[in-house]
Amino acid sequence: MHTFLATALIALAPVFPALGEQSVAQDPSTETLSATPIEARAKEVMEMVLAKPDVDESLFHESFLEAVPPIKMRSILRSYHRQCGAIVALSTLELDSKYFGRFRALGETGQEFIMTLGVEEGEPHGITTLLFGAASESLRSWADLEAALKELHGVVTFSVAKLGEGQPKPLFDLQPEVALGIGSAFKLYILGALAEEIAAGKRSWSDTLELKENYRSLPSGILQTWPVGAPVTLHTLASLMISQSDNTATDHLLFLLGRERVEAQVERMGNVHLERFQPFLSTGEMFRLKAGENGRHASEYLKLPIQARRAFLEEVIWPMDLKQVNGAKLLTPSYIDSIEWFASTHDLCRTMDWLRRKIEAGDTTLAGVLGINPGIPSGGAFKYQGYKGGSEGGVLNLTLLVQTKQGNWYALASSWNDTEKVVAEATLVGLMEKALILCATEDQPK
């Protein structure tokens, strides 16, 4: 149930990039690179890596060479050459400055990878940071995306829809009506309920409440470490819930609004699998049910009708000490098809469309909260990008709302569940990145 955050790594290693290191670009071309220090070095690295897979030590700062011996670098560079061949296109994804950025390289074999590069500010701009992401097949069409998704184990759903008047218009679908576990993406419904009550004048983003011990949850997040009684605004709670997937912030908002109030919001925001949200679980309840006292209450809970489940949560689950929860139990699939929050990708596209309408109606605060963590940096491809995802053992969801520079809105959602084994975050993240590229490309003026 966490949100994936960028990781800065000063190293050279053939590893999958974290979510924050995935990005989006137009069709790559070495001609798009300018002569800034970082982009000039990027060209030289690509030549060194793939045109002649050897180490040019003059390009590197001495501190980097001390940390990563040339012999180790040479072995890694040659492995990339074997897999990707010569680079045929190189593009800038995003630049943090003239001295640090990310690039997308496409090899002659059809494999591509992301390179994160940093150089010293002064001459001769020696390389201080270099990270290669795992090479993967370049996708050029929705058919390519579908073929790649169908190779994954478990059950995978995916939707891309254009938003506007009326219902979302599908551009790409894979099992779009199958409801799967979505992890922390359920927090979008709490955000929607809060935004609606604020718009109605019942609450204000600046309202404060005090943190309560009985609403304290487990990570992800930071508020679980804050003292009881600390005052926080609704804006802060919503921001932490969405950007950091803070579970303690989530549970405070859920019980402030009311469980049944949020259940009603699920339907309002376009989710047709309402029964799967009754009762609407808090994160603390989910932790206790599936991993408290070794999960011994989960099967008993599932045998009960909805109203009896509500009483069971209050009488049996809430009194359980969070210290009895074994968080490691949630690293592998546990009741992911029965004790979770569920949605289809069509549900989630409608959910993002509901939020899009609120944003276009002028709710800039809602837009800001949803856009704090863009999920997958887009390298400037989009005018706006909002995101919420979620995960636990065997569950992964990525859901995005984007507006192109042409002013058009799109929703993208994907879920991947496997009841037998964990799913690879980097794999679905990489495919979602490619879907964003296809989406941005499709919206270019013809």
C-alpha positions as CSV (number, residue, x, y, z in Angstrom):
1,M,0.0,0.0,0.0
2,H,2.8,2.4,-0.7
3,T,3.6,5.0,-3.3
4,F,6.7,4.5,-5.2
5,L,9.2,7.4,-4.9
6,A,12.3,8.3,-6.8
7,T,15.7,7.0,-5.6
8,A,18.9,8.8,-6.3
9,L,21.7,6.3,-6.8
10,I,25.4,7.3,-7.4
11,A,26.4,4.0,-8.9
12,L,26.5,2.1,-12.1
13,A,24.5,-1.1,-12.1
14,P,22.2,-3.1,-14.3
15,V,19.1,-2.7,-12.1
16,F,15.5,-1.8,-12.7
17,P,14.9,1.9,-12.2
18,A,12.6,3.0,-9.4
19,L,9.3,4.5,-10.4
20,G,10.6,8.0,-10.1
21,E,13.3,7.2,-12.7
22,Q,10.8,6.1,-15.3
23,S,10.0,8.9,-17.7
24,V,8.3,9.8,-21.0
25,A,9.6,11.2,-24.2
26,Q,8.6,11.8,-27.8
27,D,10.3,9.5,-30.4
28,P,14.0,9.7,-29.6
29,S,16.5,11.4,-31.8
30,T,20.1,12.3,-31.1
31,E,19.3,15.6,-32.9
32,T,17.1,16.7,-30.1
33,L,20.0,16.9,-27.7
34,S,21.5,20.4,-27.2
35,A,25.0,21.2,-26.1
36,T,24.5,21.7,-22.4
37,P,27.2,20.0,-20.3
38,I,24.9,17.1,-19.2
39,E,23.6,16.5,-22.8
40,A,27.1,16.6,-24.3
41,R,28.3,14.0,-21.8
42,A,25.2,11.9,-22.6
43,K,26.3,11.6,-26.2
44,E,29.8,10.7,-25.2
45,V,28.6,8.0,-22.8
46,M,26.4,6.4,-25.4
47,E,29.3,6.3,-27.9
48,M,31.5,4.8,-25.2
49,V,28.9,2.3,-24.0
50,L,27.6,0.9,-27.3
51,A,29.6,2.0,-30.3
52,K,32.8,0.8,-28.7
53,P,32.0,-0.9,-25.3
54,D,35.0,0.3,-23.4
55,V,35.7,2.8,-20.6
56,D,37.0,6.3,-21.4
57,E,38.2,7.2,-17.9
58,S,38.7,10.9,-18.9
59,L,35.0,11.4,-18.9
60,F,34.6,10.6,-15.2
61,H,35.3,12.4,-12.0
62,E,37.9,10.7,-9.8
63,S,35.4,10.1,-7.0
64,F,33.3,8.0,-9.3
65,L,36.3,6.0,-10.5
66,E,37.2,5.3,-6.9
67,A,33.7,4.0,-6.2
68,V,33.2,2.0,-9.4
69,P,36.5,0.5,-10.7
70,P,36.9,0.7,-14.5
71,I,37.1,-3.1,-14.7
72,K,33.6,-3.4,-13.3
73,M,32.3,-0.7,-15.5
74,R,33.8,-2.3,-18.6
75,S,32.0,-5.6,-17.8
76,I,28.6,-3.9,-17.4
77,L,29.0,-1.8,-20.5
78,R,29.8,-4.8,-22.6
79,S,26.8,-6.6,-21.3
80,Y,24.6,-3.7,-22.5
81,H,26.3,-3.8,-25.9
82,R,25.5,-7.5,-26.3
83,Q,21.9,-6.9,-25.4
84,C,21.1,-3.6,-27.2
85,G,23.7,-3.3,-29.9
86,A,24.6,0.2,-31.2
87,I,22.5,3.1,-30.1
88,V,20.3,4.3,-33.0
89,A,18.4,7.1,-31.1
90,L,19.0,9.1,-27.9
91,S,16.6,11.6,-26.3
92,T,16.4,13.8,-23.3
93,L,13.6,12.8,-20.9
94,E,14.0,15.5,-18.3
95,L,16.7,17.7,-16.9
96,D,16.8,18.7,-13.3
97,S,19.5,21.2,-14.2
98,K,22.3,21.6,-16.8
99,Y,24.2,19.1,-14.8
100,F,21.8,16.3,-14.0
101,G,19.1,14.5,-16.0
102,R,17.6,11.4,-17.5
103,F,17.8,10.1,-21.1
104,R,16.2,7.4,-23.1
105,A,18.4,5.3,-25.4
106,L,17.1,3.0,-28.1
107,G,19.4,0.2,-29.4
108,E,19.6,-1.4,-32.8
109,T,18.1,-4.6,-31.4
110,G,14.9,-2.8,-30.4
111,Q,15.9,-2.8,-26.7
112,E,15.8,0.5,-24.9
113,F,16.8,1.7,-21.4
114,I,16.9,4.8,-19.2
115,M,20.1,6.5,-18.3
116,T,20.4,8.8,-15.3
117,L,23.5,11.0,-15.5
118,G,25.1,13.7,-13.4
119,V,28.2,15.8,-14.0
120,E,30.2,18.3,-11.9
121,E,29.3,21.9,-12.5
122,G,32.8,23.1,-13.2
123,E,35.0,22.1,-16.1
124,P,35.7,19.5,-17.3
125,H,32.2,18.3,-16.2
126,G,33.4,14.9,-15.1
127,I,30.7,12.3,-14.5
128,T,29.7,11.9,-10.9
129,T,26.5,9.9,-11.3
130,L,25.7,7.2,-13.8
131,L,22.8,4.7,-13.6
132,F,21.4,2.5,-16.4
133,G,17.9,1.0,-16.1
134,A,17.2,-2.5,-17.3
135,A,16.9,-2.8,-21.0
136,S,13.4,-3.7,-22.3
137,E,11.7,-4.1,-25.6
138,S,10.6,-0.8,-27.3
139,L,6.9,-0.7,-27.9
140,R,5.6,1.2,-30.9
141,S,1.9,0.5,-30.9
142,W,-1.1,-0.5,-28.7
143,A,-0.8,-4.0,-30.1
144,D,2.8,-4.2,-28.9
145,L,1.6,-3.1,-25.4
146,E,-1.1,-5.7,-25.4
147,A,1.3,-8.5,-26.4
148,A,3.7,-7.5,-23.6
149,L,1.0,-7.4,-21.0
150,K,-0.3,-10.8,-22.0
151,E,3.2,-12.3,-21.2
152,L,2.8,-11.4,-17.5
153,H,1.8,-14.0,-15.0
154,G,-1.4,-13.7,-12.9
155,V,-4.2,-11.4,-14.1
156,V,-3.5,-8.0,-15.7
157,T,-5.9,-5.3,-16.6
158,F,-5.2,-2.1,-18.5
159,S,-7.2,0.9,-19.9
160,V,-6.4,4.1,-21.6
161,A,-9.3,6.5,-22.2
162,K,-9.7,10.0,-23.7
163,L,-11.8,12.2,-21.4
164,G,-14.3,14.9,-22.4
165,E,-18.0,15.2,-22.8
166,G,-19.9,12.1,-21.9
167,Q,-18.2,8.9,-20.8
168,P,-14.5,8.2,-21.2
169,K,-13.7,7.0,-24.7
170,P,-11.5,3.9,-24.7
171,L,-8.2,4.0,-26.7
172,F,-6.9,0.7,-25.4
173,D,-8.4,-2.0,-23.1
174,L,-7.3,-5.3,-21.7
175,Q,-9.9,-7.0,-19.5
176,P,-11.3,-3.6,-18.5
177,E,-14.3,-4.8,-16.6
178,V,-12.4,-7.3,-14.4
179,A,-12.3,-6.0,-10.8
180,L,-8.9,-6.6,-9.1
181,G,-7.3,-5.5,-5.9
182,I,-5.9,-2.0,-6.3
183,G,-4.1,-1.4,-3.0
184,S,-3.8,2.3,-2.0
185,A,-5.5,3.5,-5.2
186,F,-8.7,3.3,-3.1
187,K,-7.6,6.6,-1.4
188,L,-8.9,8.4,-4.5
189,Y,-12.4,7.8,-3.2
190,I,-11.6,9.4,0.1
191,L,-10.0,12.3,-1.7
192,G,-13.2,12.7,-3.8
193,A,-15.5,12.6,-0.8
194,L,-13.4,15.3,1.0
195,A,-13.3,17.5,-2.1
196,E,-17.1,17.2,-2.5
197,E,-17.8,18.2,1.1
198,I,-15.4,21.1,0.8
199,A,-17.1,22.3,-2.4
200,A,-20.5,22.1,-0.6
201,G,-19.2,24.3,2.2
202,K,-19.3,21.6,4.9
203,R,-15.6,21.7,5.4
204,S,-12.5,23.7,4.5
205,W,-9.1,22.6,3.4
206,S,-7.7,24.7,6.3
207,D,-9.8,22.9,8.9
208,T,-7.7,21.1,11.5
209,L,-8.0,18.0,13.6
210,E,-5.8,16.4,16.2
211,L,-4.1,13.0,15.5
212,K,-5.7,10.2,17.5
213,E,-4.1,7.1,18.8
214,N,-6.9,4.8,17.6
215,Y,-6.5,6.0,14.0
216,R,-2.8,5.4,14.0
217,S,-1.8,2.9,11.2
218,L,1.4,1.4,9.9
219,P,3.6,2.7,7.1
220,S,3.7,3.8,4.3
221,G,3.7,7.4,5.5
222,I,5.1,9.5,8.3
223,L,2.2,10.5,10.5
224,Q,2.3,7.2,12.4
225,T,5.5,8.6,14.1
226,W,3.9,12.0,15.0
227,P,2.6,12.5,18.6
228,V,-1.0,12.0,19.5
229,G,-2.8,15.4,19.6
230,A,-0.7,17.0,16.9
231,P,-2.9,19.4,14.9
232,V,-3.0,18.9,11.2
233,T,-5.1,20.5,8.4
234,L,-7.3,18.5,6.1
235,H,-5.1,19.8,3.2
236,T,-2.0,18.3,4.9
237,L,-3.8,15.0,5.5
238,A,-5.0,14.8,1.9
239,S,-1.6,15.7,0.5
240,L,0.2,13.0,2.6
241,M,-2.5,10.4,1.7
242,I,-2.1,10.9,-2.0
243,S,1.6,11.9,-2.4
244,Q,3.1,9.5,0.1
245,S,0.2,7.1,0.6
246,D,0.3,7.9,4.3
247,N,-2.0,5.3,5.9
248,T,-2.4,7.2,9.2
249,A,-3.6,10.3,7.2
250,T,-5.9,8.1,5.3
251,D,-7.6,6.5,8.3
252,H,-8.1,9.9,10.0
253,L,-9.8,11.2,6.9
254,L,-11.9,8.1,6.4
255,F,-13.4,8.2,9.9
256,L,-13.8,12.0,9.8
257,L,-15.9,11.7,6.7
258,G,-17.6,8.4,7.8
259,R,-17.3,5.0,6.4
260,E,-20.8,4.9,4.8
261,R,-20.3,8.4,3.4
262,V,-17.1,7.2,1.6
263,E,-18.9,4.1,0.4
264,A,-21.5,6.3,-1.3
265,Q,-18.6,8.2,-2.9
266,V,-17.4,5.0,-4.6
267,E,-20.6,4.9,-6.6
268,R,-20.6,8.6,-7.3
269,M,-17.1,8.4,-8.8
270,G,-18.1,5.6,-11.2
271,N,-17.1,2.4,-9.6
272,V,-19.8,-0.2,-10.3
273,H,-18.4,-2.9,-8.0
274,L,-19.9,-1.3,-4.9
275,E,-20.4,-4.6,-3.0
276,R,-16.7,-5.1,-3.0
277,F,-16.3,-1.9,-0.9
278,Q,-18.8,-2.8,1.8
279,P,-17.7,-2.3,4.5
280,F,-15.1,0.2,3.3
281,L,-11.9,-1.0,5.1
282,S,-9.5,1.4,6.8
283,T,-5.8,0.6,6.4
284,G,-5.5,-0.3,10.1
285,E,-8.4,-2.8,9.7
286,M,-6.9,-4.4,6.7
287,F,-3.5,-4.8,8.5
288,R,-5.2,-6.3,11.5
289,L,-7.4,-8.7,9.5
290,K,-4.7,-10.1,7.2
291,A,-1.6,-9.9,9.4
292,G,-2.8,-9.5,13.0
293,E,-2.5,-12.5,15.3
294,N,-1.2,-14.3,12.2
295,G,-4.3,-13.4,10.2
296,R,-6.5,-15.8,12.3
297,H,-9.6,-13.6,12.0
298,A,-9.6,-13.2,8.2
299,S,-11.5,-16.4,7.3
300,E,-14.1,-15.8,10.1
301,Y,-14.7,-12.2,8.7
302,L,-15.2,-13.5,5.2
303,K,-18.1,-15.8,6.3
304,L,-20.1,-12.9,7.6
305,P,-22.8,-10.8,5.8
306,I,-22.0,-7.1,5.3
307,Q,-23.8,-5.8,8.5
308,A,-22.2,-8.5,10.6
309,R,-18.8,-7.6,9.2
310,R,-19.3,-4.0,10.3
311,A,-19.9,-5.2,13.9
312,F,-17.0,-7.6,13.7
313,L,-14.6,-4.8,12.7
314,E,-15.7,-2.7,15.6
315,E,-15.9,-5.4,18.3
316,V,-13.0,-7.8,17.3
317,I,-10.6,-6.1,14.9
318,W,-10.3,-2.5,16.3
319,P,-9.3,-3.6,19.8
320,M,-6.4,-5.6,18.4
321,D,-3.0,-4.0,19.2
322,L,-1.2,-2.9,16.0
323,K,2.0,-4.4,17.6
324,Q,0.5,-7.8,17.0
325,V,0.5,-7.2,13.2
326,N,3.2,-9.0,11.3
327,G,3.9,-6.7,8.4
328,A,6.1,-9.2,6.7
329,K,3.0,-11.3,6.1
330,L,1.8,-8.7,3.5
331,L,4.9,-9.0,1.4
332,T,3.4,-12.1,-0.1
333,P,-0.1,-12.6,-1.5
334,S,-2.7,-12.8,1.3
335,Y,-6.4,-12.8,0.7
336,I,-5.9,-10.4,-2.2
337,D,-9.0,-11.6,-4.0
338,S,-11.3,-11.2,-0.9
339,I,-9.9,-8.7,1.6
340,E,-8.8,-5.7,-0.5
341,W,-10.2,-2.7,-2.3
342,F,-11.4,-3.6,-5.7
343,A,-11.9,-1.8,-9.0
344,S,-11.8,-2.5,-12.7
345,T,-9.7,-0.2,-15.0
346,H,-12.9,1.2,-16.4
347,D,-13.9,2.0,-12.9
348,L,-10.7,3.8,-12.3
349,C,-10.9,5.8,-15.6
350,R,-14.3,7.0,-14.6
351,T,-12.9,7.9,-11.2
352,M,-10.2,10.0,-12.7
353,D,-12.7,11.5,-15.0
354,W,-14.8,12.6,-12.0
355,L,-11.8,14.2,-10.5
356,R,-10.9,15.8,-13.8
357,R,-14.4,17.5,-14.0
358,K,-13.8,18.9,-10.5
359,I,-10.4,20.2,-11.5
360,E,-11.8,21.8,-14.7
361,A,-14.6,23.4,-12.6
362,G,-11.9,25.3,-10.8
363,D,-10.8,23.2,-7.8
364,T,-7.1,24.1,-8.0
365,T,-6.4,22.7,-4.5
366,L,-7.6,19.2,-5.6
367,A,-5.5,19.5,-8.7
368,G,-2.5,20.3,-6.6
369,V,-3.0,17.5,-4.2
370,L,-3.4,14.9,-6.9
371,G,-0.4,16.2,-8.8
372,I,2.2,16.4,-6.0
373,N,3.6,13.0,-6.9
374,P,3.2,12.5,-10.7
375,G,4.1,8.8,-10.3
376,I,6.0,8.5,-13.5
377,P,7.8,11.8,-14.5
378,S,6.8,12.6,-18.0
379,G,9.8,14.7,-19.2
380,G,7.6,17.6,-20.1
381,A,5.2,15.6,-22.3
382,F,2.1,16.7,-20.3
383,K,0.7,20.0,-19.1
384,Y,-0.7,18.2,-16.0
385,Q,-0.2,14.8,-14.4
386,G,-2.0,13.4,-11.4
387,Y,-1.3,10.0,-9.9
388,K,-2.3,7.4,-7.3
389,G,-1.1,3.8,-7.2
390,G,-0.9,1.0,-4.7
391,S,0.6,-2.3,-3.9
392,E,1.0,-5.2,-1.5
393,G,2.2,-8.7,-2.0
394,G,0.7,-9.9,-5.3
395,V,-1.1,-6.6,-5.9
396,L,0.0,-3.6,-8.0
397,N,-2.0,-0.7,-9.4
398,L,-1.0,2.4,-11.4
399,T,-3.6,5.1,-12.1
400,L,-3.0,8.4,-13.8
401,L,-4.8,11.5,-15.0
402,V,-2.9,13.6,-17.6
403,Q,-3.6,16.6,-19.8
404,T,-1.6,17.1,-22.9
405,K,-0.1,20.3,-24.1
406,Q,-2.9,20.4,-26.7
407,G,-5.4,20.6,-23.8
408,N,-6.8,17.0,-24.0
409,W,-7.3,14.8,-21.0
410,Y,-6.6,11.1,-20.7
411,A,-7.0,8.5,-17.9
412,L,-4.7,5.5,-17.7
413,A,-5.1,2.6,-15.3
414,S,-3.6,-0.8,-14.8
415,S,-3.8,-3.5,-12.2
416,W,-1.8,-6.7,-11.8
417,N,-2.8,-9.4,-9.3
418,D,-1.4,-12.8,-8.7
419,T,-2.7,-14.9,-5.8
420,E,0.4,-17.2,-5.8
421,K,3.4,-14.9,-6.1
422,V,4.6,-11.3,-6.0
423,V,4.5,-9.1,-9.0
424,A,7.4,-7.1,-10.4
425,E,6.8,-3.3,-9.9
426,A,9.4,-2.3,-12.4
427,T,7.8,-4.4,-15.2
428,L,4.4,-2.8,-15.0
429,V,5.9,0.6,-14.4
430,G,7.9,0.3,-17.6
431,L,4.8,-0.7,-19.6
432,M,2.8,2.2,-18.2
433,E,5.6,4.5,-19.2
434,K,5.3,3.2,-22.7
435,A,1.6,3.7,-22.6
436,L,2.2,7.3,-21.7
437,I,4.5,7.7,-24.6
438,L,1.9,6.2,-27.0
439,C,-0.8,8.5,-25.4
440,A,1.3,11.6,-25.8
441,T,2.3,10.7,-29.4
442,E,-1.3,10.0,-30.4
443,D,-2.2,13.5,-29.2
444,Q,0.4,15.2,-31.4
445,P,-1.0,17.4,-34.2
446,K,-1.2,15.4,-37.4
